Structure formats: C-alpha cells, structure tokens
Amino acid sequence: MGYCEVGGELLTDAVAIHHRKLRSQLGHDEPSNLLAVCHDHHNLGDDAIHLNVAKALENGWLLASWQTPLEAQALIHGRWWVHLDDAGRYHLPPPTLAEIIDQMRGKEMP
C-alpha cells in the first residue's frame, strides 16, 4: 500500500491525504501539496501534524499561506528533504555551496 510520508510507517487501509497548504489557505489538490500519512501522524497521535503546528511548519508538512508547495521542501519518512512535484515524484534539492566544496575536497556529502 505504501508508507506514511511523515514517519515512514507501513500504511494500512487507514490513510489520510494531508494538504500541506491547507484548503482554507487556497491550497490545491495537486500532488506537490499532498502527503499520504497515517492517521496518527495526521491528527490522532501525540506527534500529529495538526497538534504540533510549529514542528509541521519546520518540516514542510504544513505551509504558510505565502509558501508554494512546488518550492517548499518537506522532510519525508523522517529522513530526506525533498521537493515534491505535481507528477507525484520527489526531487532532492540542489547541493549547497558548502557541500560542493566539501565534495571537491574529497569529503562525502550527507
């Protein structure tokens, strides 16, 4: 079935489709704005998106009204910072200048 895009747990039939930019803020139903999450991470558990708004904003699971889903990164599966596109794919952000310099010096990038 897939994995919770917030915590990485195996999803059962109980799946919530979460809008990163809320519909009340004119968020749309395009894939870049949506996350498939377990109900615990959506609004039931102690670490739920809607109960921990500051953490959700920090991790890109909720967006401010001025942010656009295509440009805002999200922490997926608790491991990877990615951009989501409207075809439903993940894209890694470009490396920072510091990461490029470290790579040129022979250090591994994270």
Secondary structure, 3 states (H helix, E strand, C coil): CCECCCCCCECCCCEEEEECCCHHHCCCCCHHHEEEEEHHHHHHCCCCCCCCHHHHHHCCCCCCCCCCCCCCCEEECCCEEEEECCCCCEECCCCCHHHHHHHHCCCCCC
